[in-house]
């Protein structure tokens, strides 16, 4: 049987406010950041449209269909507005 | 050099750090907190930064600028935390032998920073609830 992956997730800005936390460790069967985002969106009420969302895995930008591995640090990045 | 700061930005100090006897041009961009956006009165701003990735990506942008333009050095800093109207939110300085590449590189760097760095801005308004603002809302009105 497939084992869940242990993931460390950090939250910033809108997503931090929605979850009420800056980070959490979870176990997930999601295989990609896109699947993980959809799970979390259902749980915490994140914006359902993931098109403007980017993802960082282990401090590097990655695509939303990258394969997740146990131990990954995942950060979803909603549209940014620096400067 | 690029960093993120919790403290007010000292532009004079930063510009004095950009010293090179070959530099005939120094160009800087200073982004300040303004008191309005899209017809609403803004009273203050809050910046949140994913610092590890922001600094890494900013260094990539600076390296790209050095490859694209004939420049000598770059310094940059972005604030995080709560800022008041008039505060400096971001500062980019470029030195080059000639002014053309210095202007071009400074423009390239601030544009890329605005689009690529994981930095979020929450606007606090006089008459309505505060909200996180996306860069795409700014884009619909041209470069800001």
Backbone of each chain as ProteinMPNN parsed JSONL, in Angstrom:
{"seq_chain_A": "XXXXXXXXXXXXXXXXXXXXXXXXXXXXXXXXXXXXXXXXXXXXXXXXXXXXXXXXXXXXXXXXXXXXXXXXXXXXXXXXXXX", "coords_chain_A": {"N_chain_A": [[0.841, -1.206, 0.0], [0.413, 2.273, -0.697], [2.509, 4.685, 0.848], [1.945, 7.615, 2.886], [3.349, 10.896, 2.192], [5.692, 12.737, 4.126], [5.47, 16.056, 4.71], [6.705, 19.412, 4.953], [5.157, 22.408, 5.383], [5.106, 25.829, 4.64], [3.497, 28.941, 5.316], [2.552, 32.027, 3.849], [1.499, 35.475, 3.875], [-1.677, 35.91, 2.452], [-2.349, 33.179, 2.578], [-1.233, 32.417, 5.001], [-2.847, 33.86, 6.7], [-5.289, 32.638, 6.2], [-4.861, 30.009, 7.121], [-4.054, 30.462, 9.694], [-1.595, 29.864, 10.666], [2.018, 29.716, 10.531], [3.562, 27.631, 9.669], [3.418, 24.055, 9.071], [3.636, 20.517, 9.716], [2.735, 17.879, 7.674], [1.071, 14.821, 6.651], [0.697, 13.429, 3.53], [-1.023, 12.182, 0.647], [-0.82, 13.367, -1.74], [0.561, 13.71, -4.992], [1.701, 15.709, -6.435], [2.516, 19.287, -6.274], [0.249, 20.662, -7.192], [-1.908, 18.911, -6.686], [-1.645, 18.81, -3.918], [-2.098, 21.484, -3.274], [-4.774, 21.73, -3.979], [-5.953, 20.009, -2.128], [-5.343, 21.403, 0.246], [-6.624, 23.794, -0.253], [-9.272, 23.021, -0.128], [-9.392, 22.328, 2.553], [-8.673, 24.675, 3.999], [-9.881, 26.809, 2.762], [-8.55, 28.24, 0.73], [-7.992, 30.357, -2.199], [-9.712, 28.951, -4.936], [-8.945, 28.882, -7.568], [-6.053, 27.94, -8.979], [-4.345, 29.053, -10.777], [-2.81, 31.421, -10.594], [-0.941, 30.758, -8.763], [2.28, 29.998, -7.611], [4.931, 27.645, -6.857], [7.316, 26.821, -4.35], [9.806, 24.467, -3.777], [11.841, 23.174, -1.38], [13.255, 25.597, -1.252], [13.492, 26.463, -3.944], [12.064, 27.631, -6.993], [9.528, 25.683, -8.496], [7.677, 23.634, -10.851], [4.09, 23.27, -10.816], [3.468, 20.657, -11.275], [5.527, 19.064, -10.47], [7.102, 16.129, -9.064], [6.314, 15.292, -5.762], [8.304, 14.651, -2.843], [8.93, 12.716, 0.104], [9.749, 14.591, 2.987], [10.073, 17.008, 1.733], [10.126, 20.597, 1.716], [7.557, 22.728, 1.335], [6.274, 25.598, -0.24], [3.65, 27.601, -1.037], [3.105, 30.139, -3.387], [1.278, 32.796, -3.698], [0.135, 35.274, -6.095], [2.511, 37.844, -6.464], [3.639, 41.04, -5.109], [5.859, 42.759, -4.824], [8.052, 45.622, -4.223]], "CA_chain_A": [[0.0, 0.0, 0.0], [1.198, 3.506, -0.821], [2.72, 5.41, 2.112], [1.837, 9.074, 2.723], [4.622, 11.634, 2.273], [5.79, 13.724, 5.201], [5.812, 17.347, 4.093], [6.724, 20.605, 5.805], [4.555, 23.469, 4.564], [5.138, 27.173, 5.235], [2.448, 29.8, 4.755], [2.811, 33.468, 3.857], [0.5, 36.438, 3.417], [-3.09, 35.5, 2.494], [-2.464, 31.77, 2.978], [-0.943, 32.399, 6.443], [-4.042, 34.348, 7.402], [-6.358, 31.632, 6.061], [-4.585, 28.834, 7.951], [-3.787, 30.86, 11.079], [-0.289, 29.339, 11.08], [3.129, 30.034, 9.62], [4.018, 26.374, 9.063], [2.919, 22.822, 9.671], [4.084, 19.246, 9.145], [1.563, 17.071, 7.358], [1.266, 13.6, 5.866], [-0.2, 13.609, 2.392], [-0.925, 11.257, -0.493], [-0.711, 14.165, -2.966], [1.793, 13.379, -5.72], [2.256, 16.95, -7.005], [2.07, 20.488, -5.563], [-1.113, 21.025, -7.607], [-2.831, 18.075, -5.886], [-1.533, 19.244, -2.522], [-2.766, 22.783, -3.148], [-6.235, 21.506, -4.038], [-6.336, 19.453, -0.822], [-5.274, 22.46, 1.266], [-7.651, 24.789, -0.584], [-10.519, 22.488, 0.421], [-9.314, 22.308, 4.012], [-8.52, 25.998, 4.612], [-10.595, 27.873, 2.039], [-7.686, 29.034, -0.15], [-8.617, 30.599, -3.503], [-9.802, 27.671, -5.648], [-8.235, 28.993, -8.839], [-4.623, 27.828, -8.674], [-3.548, 29.506, -11.928], [-1.84, 32.464, -10.219], [-0.138, 30.263, -7.643], [3.536, 29.31, -7.911], [5.345, 26.831, -5.712], [8.733, 26.622, -4.058], [10.119, 23.23, -3.06], [13.21, 23.236, -0.846], [13.791, 26.927, -1.573], [13.66, 26.724, -5.38], [10.808, 27.604, -7.735], [9.295, 24.449, -9.247], [6.371, 23.669, -11.498], [3.031, 22.709, -9.968], [3.329, 19.213, -11.492], [6.743, 18.359, -10.015], [6.789, 15.037, -8.13], [6.646, 15.571, -4.355], [9.014, 13.587, -2.136], [8.868, 12.829, 1.55], [10.792, 15.477, 3.515], [10.088, 18.29, 1.02], [9.581, 21.823, 2.319], [6.726, 23.265, 0.251], [5.705, 26.917, 0.026], [2.842, 28.096, -2.152], [3.354, 31.562, -3.561], [0.231, 33.511, -4.441], [0.654, 36.385, -6.896], [3.329, 38.702, -5.6], [3.534, 42.468, -5.384], [6.96, 43.469, -4.173], [8.462, 46.893, -4.805]], "C_chain_A": [[0.877, 1.258, 0.0], [1.297, 4.235, 0.527], [2.493, 6.908, 1.886], [3.21, 9.738, 2.84], [4.561, 12.596, 3.456], [6.279, 15.029, 4.591], [5.796, 18.453, 5.139], [6.218, 21.761, 4.931], [4.625, 24.796, 5.328], [4.08, 28.031, 4.543], [2.828, 31.27, 4.9], [1.553, 34.229, 3.434], [-0.928, 35.9, 3.552], [-3.242, 34.069, 3.014], [-2.153, 31.614, 4.473], [-2.185, 32.842, 7.22], [-5.175, 33.32, 7.341], [-6.134, 30.44, 6.987], [-4.428, 29.189, 9.424], [-2.464, 30.301, 11.577], [0.788, 29.684, 10.055], [3.702, 28.768, 8.99], [3.345, 25.187, 9.736], [3.564, 21.616, 8.978], [2.842, 18.408, 8.887], [1.991, 15.752, 6.692], [0.242, 13.648, 4.748], [0.038, 12.547, 1.317], [-0.811, 12.027, -1.817], [0.607, 13.848, -3.664], [2.466, 14.627, -6.296], [1.816, 18.141, -6.143], [0.634, 20.887, -5.932], [-2.15, 20.225, -6.812], [-2.838, 18.517, -4.431], [-2.276, 20.56, -2.313], [-4.287, 22.61, -3.125], [-6.744, 20.93, -2.719], [-6.4, 20.556, 0.233], [-6.338, 23.533, 1.026], [-9.003, 24.341, -0.017], [-10.548, 22.572, 1.94], [-9.385, 23.717, 4.613], [-9.271, 27.118, 3.884], [-9.669, 28.786, 1.252], [-8.46, 29.343, -1.438], [-8.593, 29.314, -4.338], [-9.052, 27.682, -6.977], [-6.727, 29.001, -8.557], [-3.749, 28.419, -9.779], [-2.5, 30.566, -11.569], [-0.871, 32.016, -9.132], [1.142, 29.602, -8.172], [3.941, 28.51, -6.679], [6.867, 26.825, -5.591], [8.861, 25.297, -3.318], [11.587, 23.303, -2.66], [13.943, 24.481, -1.342], [14.18, 27.142, -3.041], [12.272, 26.728, -6.024], [10.707, 26.296, -8.509], [7.93, 24.558, -9.92], [5.358, 22.952, -10.602], [2.813, 21.216, -10.234], [4.621, 18.437, -11.211], [6.332, 17.233, -9.056], [7.225, 15.424, -6.718], [7.36, 14.373, -3.743], [8.87, 13.808, -0.633], [10.03, 13.698, 2.023], [10.846, 16.828, 2.819], [9.526, 19.413, 1.886], [8.856, 22.573, 1.19], [6.148, 24.627, 0.662], [4.928, 27.371, -1.212], [2.949, 29.618, -2.175], [2.243, 32.185, -4.378], [0.847, 34.693, -5.162], [1.349, 37.402, -5.998], [3.235, 40.166, -6.023], [4.63, 43.249, -4.694], [7.224, 44.815, -4.842], [7.515, 48.013, -4.537]], "O_chain_A": [[1.941, 1.291, 0.619], [0.308, 4.382, 1.244], [2.812, 7.423, 0.814], [4.113, 9.218, 3.496], [3.521, 13.187, 3.745], [7.37, 15.092, 4.025], [4.997, 18.441, 6.075], [6.784, 22.05, 3.877], [4.256, 24.875, 6.5], [3.806, 27.872, 3.353], [3.353, 31.696, 5.929], [0.68, 33.705, 2.742], [-1.339, 35.484, 4.635], [-4.151, 33.779, 3.792], [-2.748, 30.767, 5.138], [-2.524, 32.271, 8.257], [-5.924, 33.151, 8.303], [-7.082, 29.916, 7.572], [-4.636, 28.349, 10.3], [-2.227, 30.264, 12.784], [0.506, 29.91, 8.878], [4.266, 28.822, 7.898], [2.781, 25.303, 10.824], [3.977, 21.688, 7.821], [1.998, 18.244, 9.768], [3.125, 15.605, 6.237], [-0.943, 13.879, 4.99], [1.161, 12.084, 1.115], [-0.717, 11.421, -2.885], [1.646, 13.728, -3.014], [3.656, 14.606, -6.609], [0.863, 18.03, -5.373], [-0.109, 21.389, -5.089], [-3.137, 20.778, -6.327], [-3.888, 18.591, -3.792], [-2.986, 20.74, -1.324], [-4.988, 23.261, -2.35], [-7.816, 21.301, -2.242], [-7.355, 20.647, 1.005], [-6.882, 24.106, 1.97], [-9.775, 25.149, 0.499], [-11.586, 22.85, 2.54], [-10.069, 23.933, 5.614], [-9.286, 28.257, 4.353], [-9.952, 29.975, 1.11], [-9.456, 28.686, -1.742], [-7.554, 28.66, -4.43], [-8.585, 26.647, -7.453], [-6.199, 29.947, -7.973], [-2.526, 28.296, -9.719], [-1.426, 30.605, -12.17], [-0.072, 32.813, -8.64], [1.091, 28.757, -9.066], [3.372, 28.674, -5.6], [7.594, 26.826, -6.584], [8.133, 25.031, -2.362], [12.464, 23.475, -3.507], [15.089, 24.418, -1.787], [15.092, 27.914, -3.338], [11.407, 25.934, -5.654], [11.685, 25.848, -9.108], [7.135, 25.444, -9.609], [5.72, 22.141, -9.75], [2.06, 20.567, -9.507], [4.785, 17.301, -11.657], [5.346, 17.357, -8.329], [8.365, 15.833, -6.504], [7.066, 13.225, -4.076], [8.709, 14.935, -0.166], [11.152, 13.568, 1.534], [11.583, 17.712, 3.255], [8.596, 19.221, 2.669], [9.478, 22.994, 0.215], [5.609, 24.785, 1.758], [5.493, 27.505, -2.297], [2.893, 30.286, -1.142], [2.254, 32.117, -5.607], [1.979, 35.074, -4.862], [0.852, 37.767, -4.933], [2.811, 40.486, -7.133], [4.374, 44.271, -4.057], [6.677, 45.104, -5.907], [7.75, 49.138, -4.976]]}, "seq_chain_B": "XXXXXXXXXXXXXXXXXXXXXXXXXXXXXXXXXXXXXXXXXXXXXXXXXXXXXXXXXXXXXXXXXXXXXXXXXXXXXXXXXXXXXXXXXXXXXXXXXXXXXXXXXXXXXXXXXXXXXXXXXXXXXXXXXXXXXXXXXXXXXXXX", "coords_chain_B": {"N_chain_B": [[24.992, 42.589, -4.416], [22.261, 41.948, -2.366], [19.665, 42.434, -0.059], [17.242, 41.81, 2.567], [15.4, 43.878, 4.734], [14.452, 44.706, 8.077], [14.609, 47.145, 9.072], [14.495, 50.796, 8.656], [15.41, 52.036, 5.392], [18.564, 53.26, 4.543], [19.34, 55.335, 2.24], [21.474, 57.023, 1.505], [23.679, 55.86, 2.72], [23.748, 53.418, 1.365], [24.254, 54.233, -1.29], [26.757, 55.322, -1.0], [28.216, 53.078, -0.658], [28.576, 52.077, -3.145], [31.167, 52.202, -4.853], [33.511, 52.905, -7.327], [36.263, 53.58, -9.217], [36.153, 53.569, -11.953], [33.583, 54.115, -12.582], [31.35, 56.169, -14.212], [28.767, 56.71, -13.967], [25.959, 56.708, -11.843], [22.987, 55.237, -11.047], [19.866, 55.21, -9.456], [16.939, 53.553, -8.144], [14.219, 54.362, -6.158], [11.715, 53.056, -4.383], [8.794, 54.233, -2.967], [6.377, 54.345, -0.29], [3.148, 55.172, -1.185], [0.28, 57.367, -0.781], [-2.126, 56.467, -1.856], [-4.09, 54.162, -3.818], [-5.55, 52.838, -6.672], [-7.82, 54.519, -6.383], [-8.353, 54.429, -3.678], [-7.721, 55.58, -0.342], [-4.668, 55.117, 1.061], [-3.236, 54.21, 4.131], [-1.121, 52.931, 5.343], [1.398, 50.348, 4.797], [2.109, 46.833, 4.584], [4.729, 44.611, 4.361], [5.491, 41.317, 3.47], [7.91, 38.809, 3.393], [9.337, 36.022, 1.812], [12.152, 35.181, 2.749], [14.484, 33.566, 2.252], [14.211, 32.488, -0.388], [13.691, 34.85, -1.756], [16.052, 36.371, -1.589], [17.825, 34.672, -2.879], [16.699, 34.572, -5.483], [16.829, 37.273, -6.174], [19.574, 37.629, -6.336], [20.061, 36.11, -8.586], [18.761, 37.67, -10.489], [20.332, 39.991, -10.428], [22.732, 38.937, -11.41], [21.884, 38.261, -13.977], [21.414, 40.844, -14.963], [23.998, 41.836, -14.964], [25.092, 40.3, -16.969], [23.594, 41.094, -19.182], [23.924, 43.859, -19.414], [26.394, 46.483, -19.59], [27.695, 46.92, -16.825], [29.027, 47.884, -13.583], [28.599, 47.426, -10.818], [26.065, 46.465, -8.384], [23.633, 47.33, -5.947], [21.093, 46.367, -3.675], [18.032, 46.52, -1.823], [15.245, 45.412, 0.092], [12.399, 46.236, 1.971], [10.793, 44.678, 4.803], [7.885, 44.112, 6.852], [5.995, 46.602, 8.717], [5.168, 49.572, 7.066], [5.192, 53.147, 6.784], [3.513, 55.921, 5.134], [5.51, 57.378, 2.635], [7.819, 56.11, 3.431], [10.768, 54.306, 2.393], [10.417, 51.547, 0.354], [11.732, 49.866, -1.352], [15.034, 49.76, -2.7], [17.269, 50.267, -5.306], [20.463, 50.358, -6.603], [22.762, 51.186, -9.183], [25.969, 51.093, -10.638], [27.959, 52.179, -13.397], [30.186, 52.415, -16.228], [29.169, 54.128, -18.163], [26.121, 56.085, -18.568], [23.917, 54.947, -19.982], [23.807, 51.986, -19.9], [23.584, 51.835, -17.112], [21.086, 53.024, -16.49], [19.417, 51.243, -17.956], [19.939, 48.748, -16.745], [19.116, 49.193, -14.113], [16.4, 49.609, -14.458], [15.673, 47.106, -15.528], [16.265, 45.414, -13.345], [14.527, 46.298, -11.236], [12.035, 45.83, -12.402], [12.078, 43.025, -12.746], [12.357, 42.183, -10.117], [9.964, 43.003, -9.034], [8.212, 41.235, -10.3], [9.149, 38.642, -9.799], [10.114, 38.1, -7.194], [9.302, 36.516, -4.078], [7.423, 38.341, -2.468], [5.034, 39.947, -0.569], [2.366, 42.34, -0.432], [0.424, 44.157, 1.764], [-2.215, 46.343, 1.813], [-3.256, 48.947, 3.893], [-6.177, 50.684, 4.453], [-7.884, 53.898, 4.639], [-10.682, 53.923, 4.675], [-11.676, 51.329, 4.355], [-11.519, 47.699, 4.623], [-8.307, 46.183, 5.151], [-6.212, 44.772, 2.545], [-4.491, 42.108, 0.745], [-2.481, 42.845, -1.997], [-2.224, 42.082, -5.405], [0.377, 41.795, -7.893], [-0.66, 41.855, -10.406], [-2.887, 43.454, -10.351], [-1.754, 45.952, -10.291], [-0.48, 45.931, -12.74], [-2.481, 46.227, -14.649], [-2.777, 48.878, -14.878], [-0.556, 49.812, -16.063], [3.057, 50.369, -15.852], [4.264, 50.766, -12.558]], "CA_chain_B": [[24.506, 42.499, -3.04], [20.837, 42.217, -2.169], [19.195, 41.904, 1.215], [15.919, 42.191, 3.061], [15.642, 44.575, 6.001], [13.344, 45.103, 8.962], [14.886, 48.518, 9.517], [14.401, 51.791, 7.575], [16.497, 51.998, 4.414], [19.394, 54.463, 4.504], [19.757, 55.411, 0.832], [22.796, 57.662, 1.41], [24.683, 54.862, 3.086], [23.821, 52.43, 0.286], [24.894, 54.812, -2.48], [28.188, 55.509, -0.691], [28.86, 51.772, -0.76], [28.823, 51.765, -4.566], [32.335, 53.007, -5.228], [34.422, 52.307, -8.298], [36.876, 54.72, -9.922], [35.797, 53.503, -13.379], [32.156, 54.426, -12.751], [30.987, 57.535, -14.557], [27.313, 56.844, -13.801], [25.271, 56.031, -10.746], [21.529, 55.375, -11.205], [19.149, 54.435, -8.437], [15.48, 53.601, -8.058], [13.762, 54.32, -4.774], [10.26, 52.876, -4.346], [8.274, 54.754, -1.702], [4.973, 54.061, 0.018], [2.327, 56.336, -1.512], [-0.924, 57.438, 0.058], [-3.351, 56.071, -2.543], [-3.995, 53.128, -4.85], [-6.835, 52.513, -7.301], [-8.902, 55.346, -5.873], [-8.526, 54.303, -2.226], [-6.708, 56.254, 0.457], [-3.824, 54.146, 1.776], [-2.637, 54.84, 5.318], [0.163, 52.266, 5.605], [1.603, 49.098, 4.066], [2.792, 45.761, 5.29], [5.409, 43.711, 3.418], [5.881, 40.009, 3.994], [8.928, 38.303, 2.466], [9.924, 34.691, 1.97], [13.484, 35.761, 2.61], [15.47, 32.658, 1.659], [14.045, 32.432, -1.838], [13.74, 36.215, -2.306], [17.453, 36.779, -1.732], [18.394, 33.811, -3.923], [16.176, 34.999, -6.791], [17.352, 38.622, -6.446], [20.969, 37.477, -6.782], [20.001, 35.646, -9.987], [18.377, 38.834, -11.308], [21.513, 40.861, -10.519], [23.674, 38.281, -12.326], [21.328, 38.442, -15.327], [21.637, 42.247, -15.351], [25.431, 41.998, -15.254], [25.349, 39.678, -18.273], [22.894, 41.818, -20.252], [24.318, 45.265, -19.52], [27.801, 46.74, -19.238], [27.644, 47.634, -15.539], [30.142, 47.537, -12.69], [28.151, 46.868, -9.539], [24.645, 46.672, -8.033], [23.229, 47.115, -4.55], [19.629, 46.406, -3.587], [17.468, 46.17, -0.518], [13.778, 45.49, 0.151], [11.895, 46.238, 3.345], [9.655, 43.872, 5.229], [7.258, 44.671, 8.039], [4.999, 47.665, 8.565], [5.757, 50.822, 6.561], [4.316, 54.314, 6.754], [3.544, 56.71, 3.893], [6.79, 58.065, 2.418], [8.955, 55.229, 3.711], [11.354, 53.62, 1.231], [10.082, 50.118, 0.373], [12.769, 49.139, -2.111], [16.089, 50.645, -3.221], [18.2, 49.595, -6.215], [21.494, 51.265, -7.117], [23.63, 50.573, -10.195], [27.028, 51.936, -11.184], [28.482, 51.72, -14.685], [31.083, 53.393, -16.838], [28.322, 55.103, -18.858], [24.768, 56.149, -17.998], [22.928, 54.125, -20.69], [23.654, 50.67, -19.261], [23.165, 51.98, -15.701], [19.622, 53.197, -16.506], [18.769, 50.015, -18.449], [20.063, 47.686, -15.75], [18.291, 49.538, -12.946], [15.024, 49.368, -14.883], [15.505, 45.652, -15.636], [16.297, 44.793, -12.017], [13.305, 46.576, -10.448], [10.912, 45.136, -13.057], [12.154, 41.585, -12.449], [12.104, 42.029, -8.673], [8.519, 43.178, -8.847], [7.469, 40.075, -10.8], [9.669, 37.308, -9.465], [10.445, 37.834, -5.79], [8.154, 36.188, -3.219], [7.187, 39.434, -1.52], [3.618, 40.298, -0.62], [2.069, 43.675, 0.087], [-0.947, 44.348, 2.251], [-2.519, 47.762, 1.944], [-4.214, 49.349, 4.931], [-6.892, 51.842, 3.91], [-8.562, 54.779, 5.584], [-12.13, 53.704, 4.749], [-12.126, 49.949, 4.124], [-10.684, 46.648, 5.191], [-6.995, 45.973, 4.519], [-6.173, 43.584, 1.68], [-3.265, 41.772, 0.023], [-2.599, 43.342, -3.365], [-1.389, 41.299, -6.32], [1.065, 42.63, -8.873], [-1.471, 41.941, -11.627], [-3.786, 44.607, -10.239], [-0.941, 47.111, -10.676], [-0.139, 45.859, -14.161], [-3.58, 46.664, -15.501], [-2.686, 50.326, -15.007], [0.768, 50.144, -16.562], [4.176, 50.242, -14.899], [4.118, 51.665, -11.401]], "C_chain_B": [[22.995, 42.804, -3.006], [20.437, 41.654, -0.813], [17.802, 42.418, 1.544], [16.131, 42.792, 4.441], [14.356, 44.833, 6.772], [13.461, 46.567, 9.362], [14.726, 49.488, 8.35], [15.639, 51.768, 6.681], [17.241, 53.331, 4.417], [20.01, 54.565, 3.105], [21.149, 56.026, 0.683], [23.901, 56.647, 1.673], [24.879, 53.843, 1.961], [24.565, 52.987, -0.932], [26.391, 55.014, -2.246], [28.952, 54.189, -0.787], [29.179, 51.372, -2.192], [29.96, 52.644, -5.085], [33.207, 52.237, -6.213], [34.968, 53.464, -9.144], [36.561, 54.72, -11.416], [34.359, 53.946, -13.63], [31.941, 55.906, -13.045], [29.508, 57.78, -14.338], [26.84, 56.062, -12.578], [23.787, 56.317, -10.937], [20.867, 54.589, -10.094], [17.648, 54.581, -8.595], [15.11, 53.455, -6.593], [12.247, 54.2, -4.802], [9.74, 53.3, -2.98], [6.803, 54.395, -1.519], [4.155, 55.316, -0.278], [0.973, 56.236, -0.805], [-2.222, 57.048, -0.645], [-3.063, 54.929, -3.511], [-5.393, 52.812, -5.356], [-8.005, 53.255, -6.662], [-9.141, 55.244, -4.373], [-7.389, 55.0, -1.491], [-5.957, 55.218, 1.297], [-3.174, 54.852, 2.964], [-1.3, 54.192, 5.707], [0.227, 50.961, 4.814], [2.312, 48.074, 4.94], [3.434, 44.871, 4.224], [5.785, 42.422, 4.125], [6.793, 39.351, 2.954], [9.3, 36.867, 2.815], [11.409, 34.898, 1.67], [14.488, 34.849, 1.899], [15.412, 32.655, 0.144], [14.154, 33.819, -2.469], [15.187, 36.635, -2.55], [18.125, 35.971, -2.842], [17.981, 34.292, -5.323], [16.708, 36.393, -7.164], [18.797, 38.529, -6.931], [21.021, 36.987, -8.223], [19.703, 36.833, -10.912], [19.571, 39.764, -11.498], [22.538, 40.248, -11.483], [23.199, 38.413, -13.775], [21.609, 39.855, -15.835], [23.097, 42.471, -15.717], [25.802, 41.368, -16.596], [24.772, 40.497, -19.424], [23.464, 43.215, -20.489], [25.751, 45.46, -19.022], [27.838, 47.595, -17.957], [28.758, 47.118, -14.616], [29.667, 46.893, -11.381], [26.69, 47.245, -9.276], [24.489, 46.509, -6.525], [21.712, 47.21, -4.501], [19.163, 45.975, -2.214], [15.947, 46.312, -0.586], [13.34, 45.41, 1.605], [10.903, 45.117, 3.565], [9.114, 44.492, 6.503], [6.311, 45.803, 7.7], [5.679, 48.972, 8.146], [4.715, 51.925, 6.524], [4.45, 55.03, 5.406], [4.897, 57.452, 3.8], [8.002, 57.203, 2.71], [9.483, 54.609, 2.416], [11.074, 52.123, 1.374], [11.158, 49.289, -0.313], [13.763, 50.149, -2.666], [17.037, 49.81, -4.073], [19.199, 50.627, -6.723], [22.411, 50.527, -8.079], [24.731, 51.566, -10.567], [27.584, 51.293, -12.46], [29.432, 52.784, -15.221], [30.259, 54.511, -17.484], [26.87, 54.996, -18.393], [23.758, 55.211, -18.665], [22.727, 52.765, -20.035], [23.189, 50.773, -17.805], [21.648, 52.159, -15.622], [18.934, 51.886, -16.89], [18.79, 48.916, -17.397], [19.168, 47.955, -14.541], [16.817, 49.238, -13.248], [14.741, 47.859, -14.952], [15.379, 45.027, -14.245], [15.0, 45.068, -11.246], [12.091, 45.883, -11.077], [10.901, 43.647, -12.702], [11.872, 41.317, -10.97], [10.603, 42.054, -8.404], [7.746, 41.912, -9.245], [7.897, 38.748, -10.201], [9.907, 37.047, -7.982], [9.2, 37.518, -4.967], [8.004, 37.21, -2.091], [5.734, 39.862, -1.673], [3.375, 41.621, 0.082], [0.611, 43.742, 0.521], [-1.171, 45.84, 2.448], [-3.544, 47.973, 3.044], [-4.84, 50.664, 4.478], [-7.551, 52.667, 5.007], [-10.01, 54.328, 5.784], [-12.591, 52.274, 4.519], [-11.102, 48.958, 4.666], [-9.368, 46.471, 4.417], [-7.037, 44.753, 3.604], [-4.795, 43.384, 1.049], [-3.473, 42.161, -1.43], [-1.698, 42.515, -4.266], [-0.78, 42.22, -7.355], [0.216, 42.815, -10.12], [-2.466, 43.092, -11.574], [-3.056, 45.871, -10.654], [-0.697, 47.136, -12.167], [-1.24, 46.391, -15.066], [-3.561, 48.181, -15.704], [-1.309, 50.762, -15.49], [1.829, 50.025, -15.482], [4.005, 51.246, -13.775], [5.36, 51.654, -10.558]], "O_chain_B": [[22.538, 43.803, -3.56], [20.818, 40.539, -0.458], [17.269, 43.32, 0.897], [16.935, 42.292, 5.228], [13.313, 45.139, 6.193], [12.531, 47.15, 9.919], [14.807, 49.083, 7.19], [16.754, 51.519, 7.137], [16.632, 54.395, 4.308], [21.049, 53.97, 2.82], [21.923, 55.598, -0.173], [24.904, 56.582, 0.962], [26.003, 53.455, 1.64], [25.397, 52.304, -1.529], [27.195, 54.893, -3.171], [30.169, 54.175, -0.971], [29.953, 50.445, -2.429], [29.728, 53.696, -5.681], [33.589, 51.091, -5.975], [34.198, 54.234, -9.718], [36.687, 55.752, -12.075], [33.964, 54.133, -14.781], [32.294, 56.776, -12.248], [29.029, 58.903, -14.497], [27.26, 54.933, -12.323], [23.368, 57.473, -10.984], [21.243, 53.451, -9.813], [17.149, 55.585, -9.105], [15.598, 52.574, -5.886], [11.56, 55.141, -5.201], [10.188, 52.788, -1.954], [6.083, 54.171, -2.492], [4.41, 56.382, 0.282], [0.581, 55.18, -0.307], [-3.306, 57.266, -0.102], [-1.931, 54.755, -3.963], [-6.306, 52.551, -4.572], [-9.062, 52.669, -6.429], [-10.037, 55.902, -3.846], [-6.247, 55.011, -1.95], [-6.547, 54.534, 2.134], [-2.631, 55.948, 2.827], [-0.452, 54.834, 6.326], [-0.768, 50.525, 4.235], [3.012, 48.411, 5.896], [2.76, 44.43, 3.292], [6.325, 42.435, 5.231], [6.473, 39.342, 1.766], [9.547, 36.544, 3.976], [11.859, 34.809, 0.528], [15.25, 35.305, 1.047], [16.432, 32.801, -0.528], [14.649, 33.955, -3.588], [15.507, 37.191, -3.6], [18.892, 36.509, -3.641], [18.813, 34.401, -6.224], [17.0, 36.657, -8.33], [19.2, 39.264, -7.832], [21.896, 37.383, -8.993], [20.31, 36.978, -11.972], [19.8, 40.267, -12.598], [23.143, 40.964, -12.281], [23.997, 38.645, -14.683], [21.993, 40.044, -16.989], [23.405, 43.201, -16.659], [26.713, 41.838, -17.279], [25.368, 40.59, -20.497], [23.486, 43.7, -21.62], [26.246, 44.723, -18.169], [27.991, 48.815, -18.007], [29.341, 46.06, -14.848], [30.267, 45.931, -10.902], [26.155, 48.193, -9.851], [25.131, 45.659, -5.909], [21.112, 48.029, -5.197], [19.808, 45.175, -1.536], [15.427, 47.217, -1.239], [13.86, 44.602, 2.375], [10.249, 44.66, 2.628], [9.785, 45.291, 7.156], [5.877, 45.953, 6.558], [6.634, 49.42, 8.78], [3.533, 51.689, 6.274], [5.381, 54.775, 4.642], [5.352, 58.065, 4.766], [9.108, 57.531, 2.279], [8.731, 54.413, 1.461], [11.438, 51.505, 2.375], [11.454, 48.165, 0.092], [13.387, 51.255, -3.054], [17.545, 48.78, -3.629], [18.795, 51.675, -7.228], [22.796, 49.384, -7.829], [24.456, 52.746, -10.785], [27.669, 50.072, -12.59], [29.471, 53.909, -14.724], [30.601, 55.689, -17.372], [26.443, 53.957, -17.89], [22.84, 54.727, -18.003], [21.608, 52.419, -19.655], [22.477, 49.894, -17.32], [20.992, 51.53, -14.792], [17.983, 51.465, -16.232], [17.788, 48.234, -17.179], [18.537, 47.039, -14.014], [16.092, 48.693, -12.416], [13.698, 47.396, -14.491], [14.491, 44.21, -14.003], [14.434, 44.146, -10.659], [11.214, 45.402, -10.359], [9.852, 43.079, -12.397], [11.222, 40.33, -10.625], [10.064, 41.24, -7.655], [6.753, 41.559, -8.609], [7.091, 37.823, -10.105], [9.904, 35.894, -7.553], [8.165, 38.164, -5.128], [8.394, 36.98, -0.947], [5.266, 40.109, -2.785], [4.059, 41.981, 1.04], [-0.304, 43.43, -0.242], [-0.418, 46.511, 3.154], [-4.557, 47.279, 3.12], [-4.141, 51.626, 4.161], [-7.747, 52.208, 6.132], [-10.518, 54.34, 6.905], [-13.796, 52.025, 4.49], [-10.006, 49.315, 5.097], [-9.33, 46.596, 3.193], [-7.795, 43.814, 3.846], [-4.038, 44.334, 0.844], [-4.505, 41.851, -2.026], [-0.538, 42.271, -3.933], [-1.324, 43.279, -7.665], [0.351, 43.82, -10.818], [-2.847, 43.643, -12.606], [-3.635, 46.755, -11.283], [-0.701, 48.195, -12.795], [-0.961, 46.944, -16.13], [-4.24, 48.706, -16.587], [-0.931, 51.925, -15.35], [1.545, 49.634, -14.35], [3.656, 52.406, -13.994], [5.424, 52.348, -9.543]]}, "name": "protein", "num_of_chains": 2, "seq": "XXXXXXXXXXXXXXXXXXXXXXXXXXXXXXXXXXXXXXXXXXXXXXXXXXXXXXXXXXXXXXXXXXXXXXXXXXXXXXXXXXXXXXXXXXXXXXXXXXXXXXXXXXXXXXXXXXXXXXXXXXXXXXXXXXXXXXXXXXXXXXXXXXXXXXXXXXXXXXXXXXXXXXXXXXXXXXXXXXXXXXXXXXXXXXXXXXXXXXXXXXXXXXXXXXXXXXXXXXXXXXXXXXX"}
